[in-house]
Amino acid sequence: MNNKNNTNERRNFLTKMLITGASGVALLSSSAYAKAKTSVVSGLTEEQKDRLFFIYQEEKVARDVYIYLGELYPDESTFASIQLSEQRHMDAAQKLCINYGIDVSMIDESESACGEFHVDYLQELYETCINLGETELVEALKVGKLVEETDIGTLTESIESMDMPDDIIRTYEILREGSYNHLESYEAAIAREER
């Protein structure tokens, strides 16, 4: 019973974080970005730069969560296949950051830095996700679903209300389409497990 209450508390925390969502990310990431900024690139506001940096790290959350859960549940191939796709998402977001002069050199993508983030919100999100995912496989798959829903929400809000340049919008749309595909994979895996 106590384990179930802990799981519900963590799920409620994660739900609150998802509700906070994209609207608060610029504020949460601005201090990390301020430390990372090396040059000013015309055409992007500080808020847009913050969002770009945040999305890069948010993609790392997804990848790192799936690495962790994939190692925990090695017979579930969904984590391993989507983790590889998330690395490509990170690469695309990193390229945009570099193109717009955002210093990402402090982000360590190596295996030894798996689960390390420069934005407190994302550190908490990662830890909540892995704690929920440790309880059982179906919960881990539900974590994957929530991570993808979070990514879709951030990307959609960024596309619709941030007035980004066309190259960023195109990349965000590609990332969002990938997240929809990942979401479908997790939903199918959850349905399979709950049969």
C-alpha positions as YAML, in Angstrom:
chain: A
units: angstrom
residues:
- id: 1
  name: MET
  ca: [0.00, 0.00, 0.00]
- id: 2
  name: ASN
  ca: [2.81, 2.40, 0.93]
- id: 3
  name: ASN
  ca: [4.58, 1.62, -2.37]
- id: 4
  name: LYS
  ca: [1.36, 2.42, -4.23]
- id: 5
  name: ASN
  ca: [1.05, 5.75, -2.37]
- id: 6
  name: ASN
  ca: [4.66, 6.61, -3.24]
- id: 7
  name: THR
  ca: [4.00, 5.79, -6.89]
- id: 8
  name: ASN
  ca: [0.86, 7.96, -6.86]
- id: 9
  name: GLU
  ca: [2.75, 10.82, -5.19]
- id: 10
  name: ARG
  ca: [5.51, 10.65, -7.81]
- id: 11
  name: ARG
  ca: [2.92, 10.45, -10.61]
- id: 12
  name: ASN
  ca: [1.12, 13.50, -9.18]
- id: 13
  name: PHE
  ca: [4.44, 15.38, -9.02]
- id: 14
  name: LEU
  ca: [5.17, 14.46, -12.62]
- id: 15
  name: THR
  ca: [1.67, 15.53, -13.67]
- id: 16
  name: LYS
  ca: [2.19, 18.91, -11.98]
- id: 17
  name: MET
  ca: [5.48, 19.29, -13.82]
- id: 18
  name: LEU
  ca: [3.75, 18.49, -17.11]
- id: 19
  name: ILE
  ca: [1.05, 21.06, -16.36]
- id: 20
  name: THR
  ca: [3.72, 23.65, -15.60]
- id: 21
  name: GLY
  ca: [5.06, 22.67, -18.99]
- id: 22
  name: ALA
  ca: [6.43, 24.89, -21.65]
- id: 23
  name: SER
  ca: [5.05, 28.15, -20.31]
- id: 24
  name: GLY
  ca: [7.59, 28.18, -17.50]
- id: 25
  name: VAL
  ca: [10.60, 26.76, -19.25]
- id: 26
  name: ALA
  ca: [12.16, 30.05, -20.30]
- id: 27
  name: LEU
  ca: [12.28, 31.22, -16.71]
- id: 28
  name: LEU
  ca: [13.62, 27.91, -15.50]
- id: 29
  name: SER
  ca: [16.35, 27.77, -18.11]
- id: 30
  name: SER
  ca: [17.40, 31.41, -18.19]
- id: 31
  name: SER
  ca: [20.01, 31.13, -15.45]
- id: 32
  name: ALA
  ca: [21.67, 28.15, -17.12]
- id: 33
  name: TYR
  ca: [21.55, 29.92, -20.45]
- id: 34
  name: ALA
  ca: [23.01, 33.12, -19.03]
- id: 35
  name: LYS
  ca: [26.04, 31.14, -17.91]
- id: 36
  name: ALA
  ca: [26.29, 29.45, -21.32]
- id: 37
  name: LYS
  ca: [25.87, 32.44, -23.63]
- id: 38
  name: THR
  ca: [28.97, 33.37, -25.61]
- id: 39
  name: SER
  ca: [27.65, 35.62, -28.37]
- id: 40
  name: VAL
  ca: [24.55, 37.49, -29.44]
- id: 41
  name: VAL
  ca: [22.97, 36.31, -32.67]
- id: 42
  name: SER
  ca: [20.60, 38.66, -34.42]
- id: 43
  name: GLY
  ca: [17.13, 37.36, -35.13]
- id: 44
  name: LEU
  ca: [16.51, 35.55, -31.83]
- id: 45
  name: THR
  ca: [15.24, 37.06, -28.61]
- id: 46
  name: GLU
  ca: [16.64, 35.95, -25.27]
- id: 47
  name: GLU
  ca: [13.43, 33.99, -24.69]
- id: 48
  name: GLN
  ca: [13.83, 32.18, -28.02]
- id: 49
  name: LYS
  ca: [17.45, 31.35, -27.20]
- id: 50
  name: ASP
  ca: [16.41, 30.08, -23.78]
- id: 51
  name: ARG
  ca: [13.79, 27.87, -25.39]
- id: 52
  name: LEU
  ca: [16.23, 26.46, -27.92]
- id: 53
  name: PHE
  ca: [18.69, 25.60, -25.15]
- id: 54
  name: PHE
  ca: [15.89, 24.11, -23.05]
- id: 55
  name: ILE
  ca: [14.64, 21.89, -25.91]
- id: 56
  name: TYR
  ca: [18.15, 20.56, -26.45]
- id: 57
  name: GLN
  ca: [18.30, 19.54, -22.79]
- id: 58
  name: GLU
  ca: [14.73, 18.23, -22.81]
- id: 59
  name: GLU
  ca: [15.70, 15.86, -25.62]
- id: 60
  name: LYS
  ca: [18.59, 14.72, -23.41]
- id: 61
  name: VAL
  ca: [16.11, 13.96, -20.62]
- id: 62
  name: ALA
  ca: [14.20, 11.67, -22.98]
- id: 63
  name: ARG
  ca: [17.35, 9.94, -24.19]
- id: 64
  name: ASP
  ca: [18.78, 9.50, -20.69]
- id: 65
  name: VAL
  ca: [15.50, 8.21, -19.24]
- id: 66
  name: TYR
  ca: [15.27, 5.64, -22.04]
- id: 67
  name: ILE
  ca: [18.89, 4.59, -21.57]
- id: 68
  name: TYR
  ca: [18.22, 4.00, -17.88]
- id: 69
  name: LEU
  ca: [14.91, 2.18, -18.41]
- id: 70
  name: GLY
  ca: [16.33, 0.17, -21.29]
- id: 71
  name: GLU
  ca: [19.07, -1.13, -19.01]
- id: 72
  name: LEU
  ca: [16.50, -1.89, -16.31]
- id: 73
  name: TYR
  ca: [14.19, -3.75, -18.74]
- id: 74
  name: PRO
  ca: [16.53, -5.19, -21.41]
- id: 75
  name: ASP
  ca: [13.80, -7.43, -22.88]
- id: 76
  name: GLU
  ca: [11.69, -4.37, -23.81]
- id: 77
  name: SER
  ca: [13.13, -3.12, -27.11]
- id: 78
  name: THR
  ca: [10.99, 0.05, -27.22]
- id: 79
  name: PHE
  ca: [13.40, 1.92, -24.94]
- id: 80
  name: ALA
  ca: [16.50, 1.00, -26.93]
- id: 81
  name: SER
  ca: [15.06, 1.89, -30.33]
- id: 82
  name: ILE
  ca: [13.58, 5.21, -29.21]
- id: 83
  name: GLN
  ca: [16.73, 6.12, -27.28]
- id: 84
  name: LEU
  ca: [18.63, 6.06, -30.59]
- id: 85
  name: SER
  ca: [16.04, 8.35, -32.14]
- id: 86
  name: GLU
  ca: [16.29, 10.73, -29.18]
- id: 87
  name: GLN
  ca: [20.03, 11.01, -29.80]
- id: 88
  name: ARG
  ca: [19.21, 12.23, -33.33]
- id: 89
  name: HIS
  ca: [16.74, 14.72, -31.80]
- id: 90
  name: MET
  ca: [19.49, 15.95, -29.48]
- id: 91
  name: ASP
  ca: [21.87, 16.31, -32.43]
- id: 92
  name: ALA
  ca: [19.32, 18.38, -34.36]
- id: 93
  name: ALA
  ca: [18.62, 20.65, -31.36]
- id: 94
  name: GLN
  ca: [22.35, 20.99, -30.64]
- id: 95
  name: LYS
  ca: [23.01, 22.01, -34.24]
- id: 96
  name: LEU
  ca: [20.39, 24.77, -33.97]
- id: 97
  name: CYS
  ca: [21.96, 26.00, -30.74]
- id: 98
  name: ILE
  ca: [25.38, 26.16, -32.35]
- id: 99
  name: ASN
  ca: [24.01, 27.86, -35.47]
- id: 100
  name: TYR
  ca: [22.45, 30.57, -33.30]
- id: 101
  name: GLY
  ca: [25.53, 31.08, -31.14]
- id: 102
  name: ILE
  ca: [24.29, 29.32, -28.01]
- id: 103
  name: ASP
  ca: [27.17, 27.75, -26.11]
- id: 104
  name: VAL
  ca: [26.31, 24.13, -25.28]
- id: 105
  name: SER
  ca: [29.82, 23.09, -24.35]
- id: 106
  name: MET
  ca: [28.80, 22.52, -20.71]
- id: 107
  name: ILE
  ca: [26.35, 19.78, -21.77]
- id: 108
  name: ASP
  ca: [28.07, 16.44, -21.42]
- id: 109
  name: GLU
  ca: [26.37, 13.86, -23.65]
- id: 110
  name: SER
  ca: [28.68, 11.02, -22.62]
- id: 111
  name: GLU
  ca: [27.41, 7.88, -20.93]
- id: 112
  name: SER
  ca: [29.10, 8.91, -17.68]
- id: 113
  name: ALA
  ca: [26.95, 12.10, -17.58]
- id: 114
  name: CYS
  ca: [23.68, 10.27, -18.21]
- id: 115
  name: GLY
  ca: [21.06, 11.84, -15.94]
- id: 116
  name: GLU
  ca: [22.93, 15.13, -15.35]
- id: 117
  name: PHE
  ca: [21.19, 18.40, -16.29]
- id: 118
  name: HIS
  ca: [21.85, 22.13, -15.92]
- id: 119
  name: VAL
  ca: [18.20, 23.08, -15.35]
- id: 120
  name: ASP
  ca: [16.73, 22.07, -11.98]
- id: 121
  name: TYR
  ca: [13.30, 21.41, -13.50]
- id: 122
  name: LEU
  ca: [14.81, 18.90, -15.94]
- id: 123
  name: GLN
  ca: [16.91, 17.27, -13.22]
- id: 124
  name: GLU
  ca: [13.75, 16.75, -11.16]
- id: 125
  name: LEU
  ca: [11.85, 15.52, -14.19]
- id: 126
  name: TYR
  ca: [14.56, 12.95, -14.94]
- id: 127
  name: GLU
  ca: [14.68, 11.70, -11.36]
- id: 128
  name: THR
  ca: [10.89, 11.47, -11.11]
- id: 129
  name: CYS
  ca: [10.72, 9.55, -14.37]
- id: 130
  name: ILE
  ca: [13.30, 6.97, -13.40]
- id: 131
  name: ASN
  ca: [11.77, 6.52, -9.93]
- id: 132
  name: LEU
  ca: [8.35, 5.87, -11.47]
- id: 133
  name: GLY
  ca: [9.87, 3.59, -14.09]
- id: 134
  name: GLU
  ca: [11.66, 1.44, -11.52]
- id: 135
  name: THR
  ca: [8.42, 0.09, -10.06]
- id: 136
  name: GLU
  ca: [7.43, -2.19, -12.96]
- id: 137
  name: LEU
  ca: [7.64, -2.42, -16.74]
- id: 138
  name: VAL
  ca: [4.17, -1.06, -17.48]
- id: 139
  name: GLU
  ca: [4.93, 2.00, -15.33]
- id: 140
  name: ALA
  ca: [8.21, 2.48, -17.20]
- id: 141
  name: LEU
  ca: [6.31, 2.43, -20.50]
- id: 142
  name: LYS
  ca: [3.85, 4.98, -19.11]
- id: 143
  name: VAL
  ca: [6.83, 7.17, -18.20]
- id: 144
  name: GLY
  ca: [7.91, 6.97, -21.86]
- id: 145
  name: LYS
  ca: [4.43, 8.08, -22.88]
- id: 146
  name: LEU
  ca: [4.53, 11.03, -20.46]
- id: 147
  name: VAL
  ca: [7.99, 12.08, -21.64]
- id: 148
  name: GLU
  ca: [6.79, 12.13, -25.25]
- id: 149
  name: GLU
  ca: [3.65, 14.08, -24.31]
- id: 150
  name: THR
  ca: [5.87, 16.60, -22.52]
- id: 151
  name: ASP
  ca: [8.12, 16.96, -25.58]
- id: 152
  name: ILE
  ca: [5.10, 17.37, -27.87]
- id: 153
  name: GLY
  ca: [3.68, 20.07, -25.59]
- id: 154
  name: THR
  ca: [6.93, 22.04, -25.44]
- id: 155
  name: LEU
  ca: [7.49, 21.80, -29.20]
- id: 156
  name: THR
  ca: [3.89, 22.71, -30.06]
- id: 157
  name: GLU
  ca: [3.94, 25.74, -27.78]
- id: 158
  name: SER
  ca: [7.28, 26.79, -29.27]
- id: 159
  name: ILE
  ca: [5.99, 26.42, -32.85]
- id: 160
  name: GLU
  ca: [2.71, 28.21, -32.25]
- id: 161
  name: SER
  ca: [3.64, 31.09, -30.00]
- id: 162
  name: MET
  ca: [7.36, 31.87, -30.11]
- id: 163
  name: ASP
  ca: [7.66, 33.32, -33.62]
- id: 164
  name: MET
  ca: [10.82, 31.36, -34.37]
- id: 165
  name: PRO
  ca: [12.75, 31.54, -37.68]
- id: 166
  name: ASP
  ca: [11.71, 29.07, -40.39]
- id: 167
  name: ASP
  ca: [14.68, 26.72, -39.95]
- id: 168
  name: ILE
  ca: [13.92, 26.31, -36.25]
- id: 169
  name: ILE
  ca: [10.20, 25.78, -36.92]
- id: 170
  name: ARG
  ca: [10.99, 23.08, -39.52]
- id: 171
  name: THR
  ca: [13.29, 21.29, -37.08]
- id: 172
  name: TYR
  ca: [10.73, 21.54, -34.27]
- id: 173
  name: GLU
  ca: [8.06, 20.10, -36.57]
- id: 174
  name: ILE
  ca: [10.33, 17.16, -37.44]
- id: 175
  name: LEU
  ca: [11.09, 16.56, -33.76]
- id: 176
  name: ARG
  ca: [7.40, 16.76, -32.88]
- id: 177
  name: GLU
  ca: [6.50, 14.26, -35.62]
- id: 178
  name: GLY
  ca: [9.14, 11.92, -34.19]
- id: 179
  name: SER
  ca: [7.68, 12.36, -30.72]
- id: 180
  name: TYR
  ca: [4.21, 11.47, -32.03]
- id: 181
  name: ASN
  ca: [5.70, 8.27, -33.49]
- id: 182
  name: HIS
  ca: [7.39, 7.50, -30.17]
- id: 183
  name: LEU
  ca: [4.13, 8.14, -28.34]
- id: 184
  name: GLU
  ca: [2.35, 5.60, -30.57]
- id: 185
  name: SER
  ca: [5.09, 3.05, -29.86]
- id: 186
  name: TYR
  ca: [4.73, 3.49, -26.12]
- id: 187
  name: GLU
  ca: [0.93, 3.32, -26.31]
- id: 188
  name: ALA
  ca: [1.17, 0.05, -28.26]
- id: 189
  name: ALA
  ca: [3.67, -1.37, -25.76]
- id: 190
  name: ILE
  ca: [1.45, -0.35, -22.82]
- id: 191
  name: ALA
  ca: [-1.57, -2.00, -24.45]
- id: 192
  name: ARG
  ca: [0.47, -5.16, -25.00]
- id: 193
  name: GLU
  ca: [1.60, -5.25, -21.36]
- id: 194
  name: GLU
  ca: [-1.88, -4.60, -19.95]
- id: 195
  name: ARG
  ca: [-3.49, -7.43, -21.91]
...
